[in-house]
């Protein structure tokens, strides 16, 4: 594979980068890149990966490690790098923080010192508020008299993120302990130290991974040699546990690129640092860069976004809109309704008419709300169905998963990909893409970094042979809910055979694999209920042409032509005044999902607007027109 000189390298798949992006991309130091909505943060990281790999600045066999906060973001970045630098993409590792720390514990758990060493496997389980309360209550009851008051004062709601997640595990118990030492020791004793099968959650795996790195200098050197370059996406949401792990492992040895937006910090409730960027710049001597272009939103929407951005950052500058408006009329409007039914019917009629006149897909329109989106679903489902349009509640639970997570899950996508191939004939629309996706996923599971032509041919030949069996089974069995379990078992076994059992590597644990497979079964059964064929069931499973209904948190990182911002009222925004900065950041994230148009809605039956009068005041100052219906 030939390399190019750094000065000769050019972006792939896009026309150009903005000047600040060029500077950050070529900087050989750690960098802190702040960028607002629509700036193309993921694309910037993909282009930097291409630059480092294609120029040999990251020479083989060394790799780039990219850390994201959500699985779909990690998969998206991996896909982008595959498109930008296909011959070198196998040296790009993209995973979540949780997956990376879990990988350290799973692979190097034997390096845990003394009492922390695991005897065998462990179980991942998230703690409830009641469990936290019980442990701290017992700790207080058993603690020395001088510690009881301080233990009672430990905040229960933030114990896991702010205390357990910030605590560096000592090799030996702290003596004499302070209140925090005693409480943390009690937690680990009950969950880990005295159980034959430890019960942990990801913040605990993070602490164990940090201990492994801290006490194993040889392992740290090996990891540093493997990954001289590290990317961290959505850096504003970094928790203390994640940041201290990153700092312990890479501060002195790797070139780290941190990318994010202070104004989109909406994970404070989950323990996100107050200002991760400032700490990163100080600890890593990182060079700061600010990207100014907005590739998503039109100038009118960018100007509206800026009014709220200034509330979050008084030094915020207006982004340079790169998108051209393709609509007639206002880019931002407020619709006020007398009833929720009228709201749903009006929006449904609008979407139906606009898709008819423009040819856009219903998926180009989104219904977003602050919380409890299930409350909106019945009215919108009924209203949109009159136009043969489906609404997809991405926040709905499917077993123990949320639908949005399931639709982007690697295991579920692989299972669905096989079913899609078996339900269609070669040459049909979408078949080549489905084949490429399934073949690539199986090849990666089967042979790791082996990207040889011969390995690919062997994979394709075996896949084709096994597919014929599944295709015949589907011809012999009608599409109905009773047949789903059998076909899922058949496809799972097929992939397991082809990959020598490595299909189970797509999940963190055996229990996690079962959770994902069960969710896939449930979703497929729902899809089969009204489908007349397996092909129709696969289409219904994905609901690609549906109008998505989702919370603002779930909309983060996504974009839509038109966004209906539902429920701008005190009912949806009841906690607005409790934490203005977090609430305005959430509002800003929702607003910035729109590329061309945003429609805010208010309904009389859902409450007033007293608590969010400040938001209405800014919209009024911006000249957002109000239309009353009913």
C-alpha positions as CSV (number, residue, x, y, z in Angstrom):
1,X,0.0,0.0,0.0
2,X,1.5,3.3,-1.1
3,X,1.8,6.3,1.1
4,X,1.4,10.0,0.3
5,X,3.4,12.9,1.6
6,X,1.6,15.0,4.3
7,X,1.7,18.0,2.1
8,X,0.1,16.1,-0.8
9,X,-2.8,14.5,1.2
10,X,-6.3,15.7,0.4
11,X,-9.7,15.1,2.0
12,X,-11.6,12.1,0.6
13,X,-15.4,12.2,0.1
14,X,-15.8,15.9,0.8
15,X,-14.8,19.0,-1.1
16,X,-12.7,20.7,1.5
17,X,-12.1,21.4,5.2
18,X,-12.4,24.8,6.8
19,X,-9.1,26.6,7.7
20,X,-9.2,25.8,11.4
21,X,-10.0,22.1,10.6
22,X,-6.9,22.0,8.3
23,X,-4.7,23.4,11.1
24,X,-6.1,21.0,13.8
25,X,-5.8,18.0,11.4
26,X,-2.1,18.7,10.7
27,X,-1.1,19.6,14.3
28,X,1.2,17.0,15.8
29,X,0.3,17.9,19.3
30,X,-2.7,16.9,21.4
31,X,-5.6,19.1,20.3
32,X,-8.9,20.3,21.8
33,X,-11.3,20.8,18.9
34,X,-14.6,22.6,19.8
35,X,-17.3,22.6,17.2
36,X,-21.0,23.5,17.3
37,X,-23.9,21.6,15.8
38,X,-23.5,20.6,12.2
39,X,-19.8,21.3,12.1
40,X,-19.0,17.8,11.0
41,X,-17.1,16.6,14.1
42,X,-17.3,12.9,13.1
43,X,-16.2,13.7,9.6
44,X,-13.3,15.7,10.9
45,X,-12.1,12.7,12.9
46,X,-12.5,10.4,9.9
47,X,-10.4,12.8,7.8
48,X,-7.7,13.1,10.5
49,X,-7.6,9.3,10.6
50,X,-7.2,9.2,6.8
51,X,-4.4,11.8,7.1
52,X,-2.5,9.8,9.8
53,X,-2.9,6.5,8.1
54,X,-2.3,7.4,4.5
55,X,0.7,9.5,5.2
56,X,2.4,7.0,7.4
57,X,2.4,9.3,10.4
58,X,0.7,6.4,12.1
59,X,2.9,3.7,10.7
60,X,1.9,0.0,10.5
61,X,1.3,-2.0,12.6
62,X,0.4,0.9,15.0
63,X,-3.2,1.8,15.2
64,X,-5.6,4.7,16.0
65,X,-8.0,4.3,18.9
66,X,-11.3,6.2,18.7
67,X,-13.5,6.4,21.8
68,X,-17.1,7.4,21.6
69,X,-19.9,7.4,24.1
70,X,-22.6,5.5,22.2
71,X,-22.3,2.3,20.1
72,X,-23.9,3.9,17.1
73,X,-21.4,6.8,17.2
74,X,-18.5,4.4,17.3
75,X,-19.9,2.3,14.5
76,X,-20.6,5.5,12.4
77,X,-17.0,6.7,12.8
78,X,-15.7,3.2,11.9
79,X,-17.8,3.2,8.8
80,X,-16.6,6.7,7.8
81,X,-13.0,5.7,8.1
82,X,-13.7,2.6,6.1
83,X,-14.9,4.9,3.3
84,X,-12.1,7.4,3.6
85,X,-9.1,5.1,4.0
86,X,-10.3,1.5,3.0
87,X,-6.8,0.0,2.7
88,X,-5.8,1.1,6.2
89,X,-9.1,1.0,8.0
90,X,-8.2,-2.3,9.8
91,X,-5.8,-0.2,11.8
92,X,-8.6,2.0,13.1
93,X,-10.2,0.8,16.3
94,X,-13.5,2.4,17.2
95,X,-15.3,1.6,20.4
96,X,-17.1,3.1,23.4
97,X,-15.5,4.1,26.7
98,X,-17.3,1.2,28.4
99,X,-16.3,-1.3,25.8
100,X,-12.6,-0.3,26.0
101,X,-12.4,-0.4,29.8
102,X,-14.3,-3.8,29.8
103,X,-11.8,-5.1,27.2
104,X,-8.9,-4.1,29.5
105,X,-10.5,-6.0,32.5
106,X,-11.5,-9.0,30.4
107,X,-8.1,-9.4,28.8
108,X,-5.8,-8.4,31.6
109,X,-7.8,-9.0,34.7
110,X,-5.2,-11.4,36.0
111,X,-2.9,-8.4,36.5
112,X,-5.3,-7.0,39.2
113,X,-3.2,-6.8,42.4
114,X,-3.9,-8.7,45.6
115,X,-7.5,-8.7,46.8
116,X,-8.8,-7.2,43.6
117,X,-7.8,-10.3,41.5
118,X,-10.9,-12.1,40.0
119,X,-11.3,-15.8,40.6
120,X,-13.5,-16.2,37.5
121,X,-16.2,-14.5,35.6
122,X,-18.3,-11.6,36.7
123,X,-21.9,-10.3,36.1
124,X,-22.8,-6.9,34.8
125,X,-25.9,-5.4,36.5
126,X,-26.9,-1.8,37.0
127,X,-27.7,-0.7,40.6
128,X,-31.0,0.7,41.6
129,X,-31.4,3.7,43.9
130,X,-32.7,1.4,46.5
131,X,-29.5,-0.7,46.4
132,X,-27.4,2.4,46.8
133,X,-29.5,3.5,49.8
134,X,-29.3,0.1,51.4
135,X,-25.5,-0.1,51.1
136,X,-24.9,3.4,52.5
137,X,-27.4,2.8,55.3
138,X,-25.6,-0.4,56.3
139,X,-22.3,1.3,56.0
140,X,-23.4,4.0,58.4
141,X,-24.8,1.5,60.8
142,X,-21.5,-0.5,60.9
143,X,-19.1,2.4,60.7
144,X,-17.1,3.8,63.6
145,X,-19.1,6.5,65.5
146,X,-16.9,9.3,64.1
147,X,-17.9,8.5,60.5
148,X,-21.6,8.0,60.8
149,X,-22.7,11.6,60.3
150,X,-20.4,12.0,57.2
151,X,-21.6,8.8,55.6
152,X,-25.3,9.8,56.2
153,X,-24.5,13.1,54.4
154,X,-23.2,11.3,51.2
155,X,-25.6,12.2,48.3
156,X,-27.3,9.0,47.3
157,X,-28.3,10.1,43.8
158,X,-24.8,10.9,42.7
159,X,-22.9,8.2,44.7
160,X,-22.1,6.0,41.7
161,X,-20.9,8.8,39.4
162,X,-19.4,11.4,41.7
163,X,-18.0,9.2,44.5
164,X,-17.5,5.6,43.3
165,X,-16.6,6.8,39.8
166,X,-14.0,9.3,41.1
167,X,-12.3,6.9,43.6
168,X,-8.9,5.4,42.7
169,X,-9.0,1.9,44.1
170,X,-6.3,1.4,46.8
171,X,-4.3,-1.9,46.6
172,X,-4.9,-2.3,50.4
173,X,-7.7,-0.9,52.5
174,X,-7.2,2.7,53.6
175,X,-6.4,2.8,57.3
176,X,-7.7,4.7,59.1
177,X,-10.5,5.3,56.6
178,X,-12.5,8.5,56.1
179,X,-16.2,8.4,55.5
180,X,-15.8,8.1,51.7
181,X,-13.2,5.4,52.0
182,X,-15.5,3.4,54.3
183,X,-18.5,3.8,52.1
184,X,-16.7,2.9,48.9
185,X,-15.0,-0.1,50.6
186,X,-18.4,-1.3,51.8
187,X,-19.8,-1.1,48.3
188,X,-17.0,-3.1,46.8
189,X,-17.1,-5.6,49.6
190,X,-20.8,-6.3,49.0
191,X,-20.7,-6.3,45.2
192,X,-17.2,-7.7,44.4
193,X,-14.8,-8.6,47.1
194,X,-16.9,-11.2,49.0
195,X,-19.0,-12.6,46.1
196,X,-18.0,-15.8,44.3
197,X,-19.3,-14.1,41.1
198,X,-18.7,-10.4,41.4
199,X,-21.6,-8.1,40.3
200,X,-20.3,-4.9,38.6
201,X,-21.5,-2.1,36.5
202,X,-19.5,-0.2,33.9
203,X,-18.3,2.6,36.3
204,X,-16.8,-0.2,38.4
205,X,-15.1,-1.8,35.4
206,X,-13.7,1.6,34.7
207,X,-12.1,1.7,38.1
208,X,-10.7,-1.8,37.8
209,X,-9.3,-1.0,34.4
210,X,-7.7,2.2,35.9
211,X,-6.1,0.1,38.7
212,X,-4.8,-2.4,36.1
213,X,-3.1,0.3,34.1
214,X,-1.8,2.1,37.2
215,X,-0.1,-1.0,38.6
216,X,1.0,-2.5,35.3
217,X,3.6,-0.3,33.6
218,X,4.5,-3.0,31.1
219,X,0.9,-3.2,29.9
220,X,0.7,0.5,29.8
221,X,3.7,0.7,27.5
222,X,2.3,-2.0,25.3
223,X,-1.0,-0.2,24.9
224,X,0.9,3.1,24.2
225,X,3.0,1.4,21.5
226,X,-0.2,0.0,19.9
227,X,-2.1,3.3,20.0
228,X,0.1,6.4,19.5
229,X,-3.0,8.3,18.4
230,X,-6.3,8.6,20.3
231,X,-9.6,10.3,19.4
232,X,-12.3,11.1,21.8
233,X,-15.7,12.2,20.4
234,X,-18.4,14.1,22.3
235,X,-15.8,15.1,24.9
236,X,-18.1,17.5,26.7
237,X,-20.0,14.5,28.2
238,X,-16.8,12.8,29.6
239,X,-17.3,11.6,33.2
240,X,-14.7,11.9,35.9
241,X,-14.1,8.1,35.8
242,X,-13.6,8.1,32.1
243,X,-11.4,11.2,32.1
244,X,-9.1,9.9,34.9
245,X,-8.7,6.6,33.0
246,X,-7.9,8.5,29.8
247,X,-5.4,10.6,31.7
248,X,-3.7,7.7,33.4
249,X,-3.2,5.8,30.2
250,X,-2.4,8.4,27.5
251,X,-1.4,11.7,29.0
252,X,2.4,11.3,28.5
253,X,2.5,8.9,25.6
254,X,-0.2,9.5,23.0
255,X,-1.4,12.3,20.8
256,X,-5.0,12.8,21.8
257,X,-7.6,14.6,19.7
258,X,-10.7,15.6,21.8
259,X,-13.7,16.9,19.9
260,X,-17.0,18.2,21.2
261,X,-19.2,21.2,22.0
262,X,-19.5,22.8,25.5
263,X,-23.0,24.0,24.5
264,X,-24.2,20.5,24.0
265,X,-23.3,19.2,27.5
266,X,-26.5,17.4,28.4
267,X,-25.1,14.5,30.5
268,X,-24.4,16.3,33.7
269,X,-27.0,14.1,35.4
270,X,-24.8,11.1,34.5
271,X,-21.6,12.6,36.0
272,X,-20.2,14.6,33.1
273,X,-17.4,16.9,34.1
274,X,-18.3,20.6,34.4
275,X,-15.7,21.7,32.0
276,X,-13.8,18.7,30.5
277,X,-12.1,20.8,27.9
278,X,-10.3,23.1,30.4
279,X,-9.0,20.1,32.3
280,X,-7.9,18.4,29.1
281,X,-6.1,21.5,27.8
282,X,-4.3,21.7,31.1
283,X,-3.4,18.1,31.6
284,X,-2.5,17.3,28.0
285,X,-1.0,20.7,27.0
286,X,-3.5,20.5,24.2
287,X,-3.7,23.1,21.5
288,X,-7.2,24.6,21.2
289,X,-9.1,24.9,17.9
290,X,-12.6,26.1,17.1
291,X,-14.5,25.0,14.0
292,X,-16.9,27.7,12.7
293,X,-18.7,26.2,9.8
294,X,-22.2,24.7,10.0
295,X,-22.9,22.2,7.2
296,X,-26.3,21.3,8.5
297,X,-28.5,24.3,9.1
298,X,-29.4,27.3,7.0
299,X,-28.5,30.8,7.9
300,X,-31.9,31.6,9.4
301,X,-31.7,28.6,11.8
302,X,-28.0,29.2,12.6
303,X,-28.9,32.7,13.7
304,X,-31.7,31.4,15.9
305,X,-29.4,28.8,17.4
306,X,-26.9,31.5,18.2
307,X,-29.4,33.4,20.4
308,X,-29.4,30.3,22.7
309,X,-25.8,29.6,22.3
310,X,-24.9,32.9,23.9
311,X,-26.8,31.9,27.0
312,X,-24.5,28.9,27.4
313,X,-21.3,30.6,26.3
314,X,-21.1,34.4,26.3
315,X,-18.1,34.3,24.0
316,X,-19.9,32.1,21.4
317,X,-19.6,33.4,17.8
318,X,-22.1,32.9,15.1
319,X,-21.4,29.8,13.0
320,X,-21.0,30.2,9.2
321,X,-23.9,28.5,7.6
322,X,-22.9,26.4,4.6
323,X,-26.4,24.9,3.9
324,X,-28.7,26.6,1.3
325,X,-32.4,27.0,2.1
326,X,-34.7,24.9,0.0
327,X,-38.0,25.9,1.6
328,X,-40.6,28.7,1.1
329,X,-41.7,30.6,4.2
330,X,-40.3,30.8,7.7
331,X,-37.5,28.6,8.9
332,X,-38.8,28.7,12.5
333,X,-42.5,29.0,13.5
334,X,-44.6,28.4,16.6
335,X,-47.9,26.5,16.3
336,X,-50.4,26.7,19.2
337,X,-53.2,24.2,19.6
338,X,-56.3,23.8,21.7
339,X,-56.1,20.0,21.9
340,X,-53.5,17.3,21.4
341,X,-55.6,15.6,18.8
342,X,-55.7,18.8,16.7
343,X,-51.9,19.1,17.1
344,X,-51.3,15.6,15.7
345,X,-53.8,15.9,12.9
346,X,-52.4,19.2,11.7
347,X,-48.8,18.0,11.8
348,X,-49.8,14.7,10.1
349,X,-51.5,16.6,7.3
350,X,-48.5,18.9,6.8
351,X,-46.1,16.0,6.6
352,X,-48.3,14.1,4.1
353,X,-48.7,17.2,1.9
354,X,-45.0,18.1,2.1
355,X,-43.8,14.6,1.2
356,X,-46.3,14.5,-1.7
357,X,-45.1,17.8,-3.1
358,X,-41.3,17.4,-2.5
359,X,-40.8,13.7,-2.8
360,X,-39.0,13.6,0.6
361,X,-39.3,10.6,2.8
362,X,-41.4,10.7,6.1
363,X,-38.0,9.9,7.8
364,X,-36.8,13.4,6.9
365,X,-39.3,14.8,9.5
366,X,-38.8,14.2,13.2
367,X,-41.1,14.6,16.2
368,X,-38.9,15.4,19.3
369,X,-39.9,16.2,22.8
370,X,-38.1,16.8,26.1
371,X,-39.4,13.6,27.8
372,X,-42.2,11.0,27.9
373,X,-42.6,10.8,24.1
374,X,-44.9,7.8,24.6
375,X,-47.6,10.3,25.7
376,X,-47.6,11.7,22.1
377,X,-47.5,8.3,20.3
378,X,-51.2,7.3,20.2
379,X,-52.5,10.6,18.7
380,X,-49.7,10.7,16.1
381,X,-50.0,7.1,15.2
382,X,-53.7,7.5,14.5
383,X,-53.3,10.8,12.6
384,X,-50.4,9.7,10.4
385,X,-52.0,6.3,9.7
386,X,-54.7,8.2,7.8
387,X,-52.0,9.0,5.2
388,X,-50.4,5.5,5.3
389,X,-47.5,7.0,7.2
390,X,-45.9,5.1,10.1
391,X,-44.6,6.7,13.3
392,X,-41.7,5.0,15.0
393,X,-41.2,5.6,18.7
394,X,-37.4,5.3,19.1
395,X,-37.7,5.6,22.9
396,X,-40.0,2.6,23.1
397,X,-38.8,-0.4,25.1
398,X,-38.3,-3.7,23.3
399,X,-37.5,-6.2,26.0
400,X,-34.7,-4.7,27.9
401,X,-33.5,-2.4,25.1
402,X,-34.7,0.8,23.6
403,X,-35.8,0.6,20.0
404,X,-33.2,3.2,18.8
405,X,-30.4,1.1,20.4
406,X,-31.8,-2.1,18.9
407,X,-32.0,-0.7,15.4
408,X,-28.3,0.3,15.6
409,X,-27.1,-2.8,17.5
410,X,-24.4,-4.8,15.6
411,X,-25.8,-8.2,16.5
412,X,-29.4,-7.2,15.5
413,X,-28.1,-5.7,12.3
414,X,-26.2,-8.8,11.4
415,X,-29.2,-11.1,12.1
416,X,-31.5,-8.8,10.1
417,X,-29.0,-8.5,7.3
418,X,-29.1,-12.3,6.8
419,X,-32.9,-12.4,6.9
420,X,-33.0,-9.6,4.4
421,X,-30.7,-11.5,2.0
422,X,-32.7,-14.7,2.4
423,X,-36.0,-12.8,1.8
424,X,-34.8,-11.1,-1.4
425,X,-33.2,-12.3,-4.6
426,X,-29.8,-11.1,-5.8
427,X,-30.0,-8.0,-8.0
428,X,-33.0,-6.7,-6.2
429,X,-32.9,-3.1,-4.8
430,X,-30.8,-3.0,-1.7
431,X,-29.5,-6.6,-2.1
432,X,-25.9,-5.7,-3.0
433,X,-25.6,-3.3,0.0
434,X,-27.0,-5.9,2.3
435,X,-24.6,-8.5,1.0
436,X,-21.6,-6.2,1.5
437,X,-22.7,-5.4,5.0
438,X,-23.2,-9.0,6.1
439,X,-20.1,-10.3,4.3
440,X,-18.0,-7.6,5.9
441,X,-19.4,-8.2,9.4
442,X,-18.8,-11.9,9.2
443,X,-15.3,-11.5,7.7
444,X,-14.4,-9.2,10.6
445,X,-15.7,-11.7,13.2
446,X,-14.1,-14.6,11.4
447,X,-10.6,-13.3,10.6
448,X,-10.0,-10.1,12.6
449,X,-7.5,-8.0,10.6
450,X,-7.3,-10.4,7.7
451,X,-8.5,-8.3,4.8
452,X,-7.1,-10.6,2.1
453,X,-9.0,-11.3,-1.1
454,X,-8.8,-15.0,-0.4
455,X,-10.3,-14.6,3.0
456,X,-13.1,-12.5,1.5
457,X,-13.8,-15.1,-1.2
458,X,-14.0,-18.0,1.4
459,X,-16.4,-16.0,3.5
460,X,-18.7,-15.1,0.6
461,X,-18.7,-18.8,-0.7
462,X,-19.7,-20.1,2.7
463,X,-22.2,-17.3,3.3
464,X,-23.9,-18.1,-0.1
465,X,-24.1,-21.8,0.7
466,X,-25.6,-21.2,4.2
467,X,-28.0,-18.6,2.8
468,X,-29.6,-21.1,0.5
469,X,-30.6,-23.2,3.5
470,X,-32.2,-20.2,5.3
471,X,-33.9,-19.1,2.0
472,X,-35.4,-22.5,1.6
473,X,-36.6,-22.6,5.2
474,X,-38.3,-19.2,4.7
475,X,-40.1,-20.6,1.6
476,X,-41.3,-23.6,3.6
477,X,-42.6,-21.6,6.6
478,X,-45.1,-18.8,6.4
479,X,-44.2,-15.5,8.0
480,X,-45.9,-15.4,11.4
481,X,-45.0,-14.8,15.0
482,X,-44.8,-18.5,15.8
483,X,-42.0,-19.0,13.2
484,X,-39.8,-16.1,14.5
485,X,-38.1,-18.0,17.3
486,X,-37.1,-20.8,14.9
487,X,-35.8,-18.6,12.1
488,X,-33.8,-16.5,14.6
489,X,-32.2,-19.6,16.1
490,X,-31.5,-20.9,12.6
491,X,-29.7,-17.6,11.5
492,X,-27.8,-17.4,14.8
493,X,-26.6,-20.9,14.5
494,X,-25.6,-20.3,10.8
495,X,-23.5,-17.2,11.7
496,X,-22.0,-19.1,14.7
497,X,-20.8,-21.9,12.5
498,X,-19.3,-19.6,9.9
499,X,-17.5,-17.5,12.5
500,X,-16.5,-20.4,14.8
501,X,-18.7,-19.0,17.5
502,X,-17.4,-15.5,17.3
503,X,-20.9,-14.1,16.9
504,X,-21.0,-14.0,20.7
505,X,-18.2,-11.4,20.6
506,X,-20.8,-8.9,19.4
507,X,-22.0,-8.7,23.0
508,X,-20.3,-7.9,26.3
509,X,-21.5,-11.0,28.1
510,X,-23.6,-14.1,27.6
511,X,-26.4,-12.3,29.4
512,X,-26.0,-9.3,27.2
513,X,-26.1,-11.4,24.1
514,X,-29.4,-12.9,25.3
515,X,-30.9,-9.5,26.0
516,X,-30.1,-8.3,22.4
517,X,-31.3,-11.5,20.8
518,X,-34.5,-11.5,22.8
519,X,-35.1,-7.9,21.8
520,X,-34.5,-8.8,18.2
521,X,-37.1,-11.6,18.4
522,X,-39.6,-9.3,20.0
523,X,-39.2,-6.6,17.3
524,X,-39.4,-9.2,14.5
525,X,-42.6,-10.7,16.0
526,X,-44.2,-7.2,16.1
527,X,-43.1,-6.7,12.5
528,X,-44.6,-10.1,11.5
529,X,-48.0,-9.3,13.0
530,X,-49.2,-7.3,10.0
531,X,-46.8,-8.5,7.3
532,X,-47.8,-10.9,4.6
533,X,-44.3,-12.1,3.8
534,X,-40.8,-12.3,5.3
535,X,-39.7,-9.6,3.1
536,X,-42.4,-7.3,4.3
537,X,-41.6,-8.2,7.9
538,X,-37.9,-7.2,7.4
539,X,-39.1,-3.9,6.0
540,X,-41.5,-3.3,8.9
541,X,-38.7,-4.2,11.4
542,X,-36.5,-1.4,10.2
543,X,-39.3,1.1,9.5
544,X,-36.9,3.2,7.5
545,X,-39.6,5.4,6.0
546,X,-41.3,6.1,9.3
547,X,-41.5,9.5,11.1
548,X,-39.2,9.1,14.1
549,X,-40.6,10.1,17.5
550,X,-37.8,10.6,20.1
551,X,-36.5,12.5,23.1
552,X,-34.0,15.3,22.6
553,X,-31.3,13.1,24.3
554,X,-31.9,10.4,21.7
555,X,-31.9,12.9,18.9
556,X,-28.3,14.1,19.7
557,X,-26.0,13.6,16.8
558,X,-28.9,13.2,14.3
559,X,-30.4,15.7,11.8
560,X,-33.6,16.1,9.9
561,X,-34.9,18.3,7.2
562,X,-37.9,19.5,9.4
563,X,-38.1,19.1,13.2
564,X,-41.4,19.4,15.1
565,X,-40.3,20.4,18.5
566,X,-43.3,19.2,20.6
567,X,-44.5,20.3,24.0
568,X,-42.9,23.7,24.6
569,X,-44.8,24.0,27.8
570,X,-44.4,23.7,31.6
571,X,-45.5,20.0,31.6
572,X,-42.6,18.9,29.4
573,X,-40.1,21.4,30.9
574,X,-41.2,21.2,34.5
575,X,-37.5,21.1,35.7
576,X,-36.3,24.0,33.6
577,X,-35.7,26.4,36.5
578,X,-34.0,23.8,38.6
579,X,-30.9,23.7,36.3
580,X,-31.2,26.5,33.7
581,X,-27.8,25.7,32.0
582,X,-28.6,22.0,31.5
583,X,-32.1,22.8,30.4
584,X,-31.1,25.4,27.9
585,X,-28.4,23.1,26.6
586,X,-31.0,20.4,26.1
587,X,-33.2,22.9,24.2
588,X,-30.2,24.0,22.1
589,X,-29.6,20.3,21.1
590,X,-33.2,19.9,20.0
591,X,-33.3,23.1,18.1
592,X,-30.0,22.3,16.3
593,X,-31.3,19.0,14.9
594,X,-33.2,21.0,12.2
595,X,-31.5,21.5,8.8
596,X,-34.2,23.6,7.1
597,X,-37.2,24.1,9.3
598,X,-38.2,23.9,13.0
599,X,-41.8,24.1,14.2
600,X,-42.3,24.5,17.9
601,X,-45.7,23.4,19.3
602,X,-47.7,24.3,22.3
603,X,-51.0,22.7,23.4
604,X,-53.4,24.2,26.0
605,X,-54.2,20.8,27.6
606,X,-50.6,20.2,28.4
607,X,-50.0,23.2,30.6
608,X,-48.8,26.8,30.5
609,X,-45.5,28.4,29.8
610,X,-44.7,30.3,33.1
611,X,-41.6,28.2,33.9
612,X,-40.2,28.6,30.4
613,X,-41.1,32.2,29.8
614,X,-37.4,32.9,29.2
615,X,-37.4,30.5,26.2
616,X,-40.5,32.2,24.8
617,X,-39.0,35.6,25.2
618,X,-36.0,34.7,23.1
619,X,-38.2,33.2,20.4
620,X,-40.3,36.3,20.4
621,X,-37.2,38.5,20.2
622,X,-36.1,36.5,17.2
623,X,-39.4,37.2,15.5
624,X,-40.6,33.6,15.4
625,X,-44.3,33.9,14.2
626,X,-47.1,32.2,16.1
627,X,-50.0,30.5,14.4
628,X,-53.1,29.5,16.4
629,X,-55.1,26.4,15.5
630,X,-58.4,25.8,17.2
